[in-house]
């Protein structure tokens, strides 16, 4: 380590009683273990922190400690690049390639010191104790102590410059954003990723009333937005009676593109968790919700039950799905790289790679071709996903229209739907990014990255 004198370690010092410290150590060990699963094994964070099927170390914690683990992980991933830079500045040489366990201990502690308001002494001492408890990192406990104490002393002076000088993304992701949107827009998207996303609600009716009850605002698109919840979702007014559901403003747009669908038979493909299904039902359609996952379809059924809505459910591989009768319209919200949801899921750039984007685009192309065959001649198809990459959006759409006979563009027209014009492209498709919908402070602005296109099966 350079630039900081080594202080005598004081592993006996504790902020609180011994039981609290043991519990605190368990939390930090769980956080480092799960961070390793995300970074080293590219395991999605939501799966690791699922309360029923998550990682055993996570499930062994109580609700308060689970919340702390998740806060540490989200922060460590959201700010991984400046954390890495500030740590590297304090090392005489880079950590060995096989010292991943040590790296994760340092990142977990740095996230607490720099962003979470955990007392510096507690974060440092627990990290040192953690290092001493693992044979892989035991000999580095002095380095952990020196690096983190140096970081704690310098954070007021160094954090802001480090944030200003660093892109919040691995290289592959940053390069794709620049290629797609240009340097300035890419920079704005990455800046938006540094901020926790607000919580959006789709109300069954009267969004103005529910904005007042939930302490939020109504967006131009009709979505109710709350910057930060003061209670869990299930405790909010309107939850029990099924007055609304949580749905990002961007995710609510594709289902609106059908226009008047009262009385029509509409298929929602890849439907779970059911937000778009609910929108289609409320618009008056007779909806068939299709999903390949039994568990996800069961969750969709539970969500519809709470909302007092009903749909026909079909659990099947979409590529094998052949209904007895063709539909009047089909919505395909296709599985994708999810790069438009980084504000909510900061693990995405670290668990995906360019090869995943290309593989998923190929799958989307196959799913879309099959979806066209499920709709009657003259019927509409809406294709959407929550990717920021044109390979999964604009480029796929153009190539599909050029290559597939019997499918024609059905552009969305300016003024056709309230609040959508800012997101319309010259081709009549929809494109949103986290840098759009600037409403003032970052915490109330932005929306997920989404692409949506409307097509028609030729009569």
MOFENVEN-V878272 format. One record per residue. PSI is psi in whole degrees, -180 to 180 (* if undefined). Layout:
psi=PSI
psi=PSI
This chain:
psi=143
psi=156
psi=4
psi=132
psi=143
psi=130
psi=152
psi=133
psi=148
psi=68
psi=-15
psi=-16
psi=138
psi=145
psi=85
psi=-176
psi=170
psi=-38
psi=-42
psi=-38
psi=-39
psi=-45
psi=-42
psi=-38
psi=-40
psi=-41
psi=-47
psi=-36
psi=-41
psi=-42
psi=-44
psi=-38
psi=-43
psi=-34
psi=-39
psi=-40
psi=-37
psi=-52
psi=-45
psi=-38
psi=-2
psi=45
psi=128
psi=140
psi=-38
psi=-40
psi=-39
psi=-31
psi=21
psi=132
psi=-20
psi=-40
psi=16
psi=-172
psi=139
psi=-39
psi=-32
psi=-46
psi=-23
psi=-11
psi=157
psi=175
psi=-41
psi=-43
psi=-34
psi=-42
psi=-40
psi=-42
psi=-46
psi=-39
psi=-42
psi=-46
psi=-47
psi=-41
psi=-44
psi=-34
psi=-40
psi=-35
psi=32
psi=-38
psi=-51
psi=-33
psi=-47
psi=-42
psi=-42
psi=-34
psi=-44
psi=-33
psi=-21
psi=9
psi=136
psi=-32
psi=157
psi=151
psi=147
psi=151
psi=-28
psi=8
psi=43
psi=-37
psi=-41
psi=-42
psi=-42
psi=-37
psi=-45
psi=-41
psi=-40
psi=-45
psi=-41
psi=-38
psi=-40
psi=-45
psi=-43
psi=-31
psi=-22
psi=-2
psi=16
psi=135
psi=133
psi=-43
psi=-41
psi=-45
psi=-42
psi=-49
psi=-41
psi=-37
psi=-41
psi=-45
psi=-41
psi=-47
psi=-40
psi=-24
psi=-8
psi=121
psi=-28
psi=-24
psi=1
psi=-45
psi=-9
psi=10
psi=-36
psi=-39
psi=-43
psi=-46
psi=-48
psi=-45
psi=-46
psi=-36
psi=-38
psi=-42
psi=-44
psi=-40
psi=-34
psi=-2
psi=-37
psi=-36
psi=-31
psi=-21
psi=-50
psi=-47
psi=-37
psi=-40
psi=-41
psi=-29
psi=0
psi=136
psi=137
psi=66
psi=147
psi=162
psi=-43
psi=-38
psi=-44
psi=-43
psi=-38
psi=-40
psi=-43
psi=-42
psi=-36
psi=-37
psi=-6
psi=162
psi=-42
psi=-47
psi=-39
psi=-42
psi=-39
psi=-38
psi=-46
psi=-35
psi=-39
psi=-33
psi=-17
psi=-11
psi=139
psi=137
psi=147
psi=175
psi=125
psi=145
psi=139
psi=118
psi=142
psi=-33
psi=161
psi=64
psi=-29
psi=-43
psi=-45
psi=-28
psi=-40
psi=-44
psi=-33
psi=-6
psi=39
psi=-158
psi=164
psi=123
psi=162
psi=-25
psi=-7
psi=-7
psi=144
psi=129
psi=132
psi=128
psi=-45
psi=130
psi=143
psi=-1
psi=167
psi=155
psi=-41
psi=-16
psi=-3
psi=150
psi=137
psi=-15
psi=-54
psi=-38
psi=3
psi=41
psi=-15
psi=171
psi=156
psi=128
psi=122
psi=147
psi=-40
psi=-38
psi=-20
psi=-9
psi=-43
psi=-41
psi=-21
psi=-17
psi=-11
psi=-22
psi=-143
psi=114
psi=21
psi=126
psi=-3
psi=154
psi=118
psi=134
psi=131
psi=105
psi=144
psi=54
psi=-31
psi=145
psi=-1
psi=4
psi=-45
psi=-35
psi=-46
psi=-41
psi=-44
psi=-39
psi=-46
psi=-26
psi=-3
psi=8
psi=156
psi=108
psi=136
psi=120
psi=122
psi=133
psi=148
psi=-22
psi=124
psi=-44
psi=-43
psi=-36
psi=-35
psi=-39
psi=-41
psi=-44
psi=-40
psi=-41
psi=-44
psi=-38
psi=-44
psi=-36
psi=-6
psi=32
psi=159
psi=148
psi=159
psi=134
psi=140
psi=115
psi=114
psi=159
psi=121
psi=-38
psi=-15
psi=-3
psi=124
psi=96
psi=161
psi=-29
psi=138
psi=154
psi=159
psi=-28
psi=155
psi=134
psi=122
psi=100
psi=95
psi=150
psi=138
psi=-173
psi=-13
psi=24
psi=-11
psi=-6
psi=22
psi=-31
psi=-38
psi=-26
psi=76
psi=-5
psi=-19
psi=-50
psi=-19
psi=-15
psi=-7
psi=165
psi=171
psi=-34
psi=-34
psi=-42
psi=-47
psi=-40
psi=-43
psi=-35
psi=-40
psi=-41
psi=-44
psi=-40
psi=-43
psi=-42
psi=-40
psi=-42
psi=-40
psi=-39
psi=-37
psi=-36
psi=-6
psi=-6
psi=147
psi=153
psi=133
psi=-9
psi=161
psi=147
psi=128
psi=123
psi=133
psi=162
psi=168
psi=42
psi=147
psi=-10
psi=125
psi=-23
psi=-33
psi=-1
psi=-99
psi=-45
psi=-41
psi=-44
psi=-48
psi=-44
psi=-38
psi=-46
psi=-37
psi=-29
psi=-24
psi=115
psi=152
psi=7
psi=130
psi=154
psi=146
psi=74
psi=145
psi=132
psi=146
psi=136
psi=-2
psi=-35
psi=137
psi=131
psi=-2
psi=-17
psi=-38
psi=-17
psi=2
psi=139
psi=166
psi=-23
psi=-4
psi=19
psi=174
psi=137
psi=121
psi=154
psi=162
psi=-16
psi=-4
psi=174
psi=57
psi=117
psi=8
psi=-121
psi=147
psi=-32
psi=-19
psi=-3
psi=174
psi=174
psi=169
psi=154
psi=125
psi=149
psi=141
psi=140
psi=144
psi=134
psi=170
psi=138
psi=126
psi=141
psi=*
